[in-house]
Amino acid sequence: MTATWALACPRCGRAALLEAPLGERGTVVAFTVLSVPGDEFLNDAPYAYVVVELDGGGRVTGWMPSIKSEGDLAIGARVHFVPGYKPGVQFARDADAPVPR
């Protein structure tokens, strides 16, 4: 017996899904700073693992290597997607966003 991976809606089971573009900017709605990461991110620790509410709808999780402590980020911070060489979705704080105090 072989198993195959299939893409389907977890709520209704529908398999005829359409691809939709996501926004590249959003707002941090939750985060934590990881000091003891998995092997793939060992040299990047500490960093923030974030939940971002995207402009235009939807939420995604990602990481922010520039965040080294909880004082470096705040709920409500504006962020944007940045391409990276590591797996996962990488974000950075918007240049015009104030650093939390």
C-alpha positions in Angstrom: 0.0 0.0 0.0 1.3 3.4 -0.9 0.1 6.7 0.5 0.0 9.9 -1.4 -0.1 13.4 -0.2 -3.2 15.3 -1.2 -4.3 18.9 -0.7 -7.8 19.4 0.6 -9.8 21.8 2.8 -9.6 20.7 6.4 -13.2 21.9 7.1 -15.2 20.6 4.1 -12.8 18.1 2.4 -13.1 19.8 -1.0 -10.0 19.1 -3.1 -10.7 21.6 -5.9 -8.8 24.4 -4.3 -7.6 27.6 -6.0 -4.3 29.3 -5.4 -4.6 32.9 -4.1 -1.9 35.5 -3.7 -1.2 36.7 -0.2 -0.3 40.2 0.9 3.3 40.9 1.7 2.6 43.3 4.6 0.8 42.8 7.9 0.5 43.3 11.6 2.0 41.2 14.3 -0.8 39.7 16.4 1.3 37.3 18.5 5.0 36.4 19.0 7.5 34.7 21.1 11.3 34.8 21.2 13.0 31.5 20.8 16.4 31.0 22.4 16.6 27.2 21.9 15.6 26.5 18.3 15.7 23.4 16.2 18.9 22.5 14.3 18.0 24.4 11.1 17.9 27.7 13.0 20.6 27.0 15.6 22.9 29.8 14.4 20.1 32.3 14.2 18.9 32.2 17.9 17.5 34.1 19.5 14.8 35.1 17.0 11.1 35.8 17.0 8.4 33.4 15.9 5.5 35.5 14.8 1.8 35.3 13.8 1.0 38.0 11.3 -2.4 39.2 10.2 -1.9 40.0 6.5 -3.3 43.1 4.9 -6.2 41.8 2.8 -6.9 38.9 5.1 -5.4 35.7 6.4 -2.9 34.9 9.0 0.5 33.3 8.6 3.3 32.2 10.9 6.9 33.1 10.3 10.1 34.2 11.9 12.1 37.4 12.4 15.9 36.9 12.7 16.4 40.6 13.7 14.4 40.3 16.9 16.7 39.2 19.8 14.5 40.0 22.8 10.9 40.6 23.7 11.6 44.3 24.0 12.5 44.5 20.3 9.0 43.8 19.0 5.4 44.6 20.1 1.9 43.3 19.2 0.6 45.6 16.5 4.0 46.2 14.9 3.9 46.5 11.1 6.0 44.0 9.2 6.7 42.9 5.7 7.8 39.7 4.0 11.4 39.3 3.0 12.9 36.5 0.9 15.4 34.3 2.7 17.4 31.2 2.1 16.0 29.4 5.2 12.7 27.5 5.2 9.6 29.3 6.5 8.3 32.7 5.9 10.6 35.5 7.0 9.5 38.9 8.1 11.2 42.2 9.0 9.8 45.3 10.8 8.7 48.1 8.4 11.4 50.8 8.2 8.9 53.5 9.2 7.6 51.5 12.2 8.8 52.8 15.6 10.8 50.5 17.8 8.8 49.6 20.9 9.9 51.1 24.2 
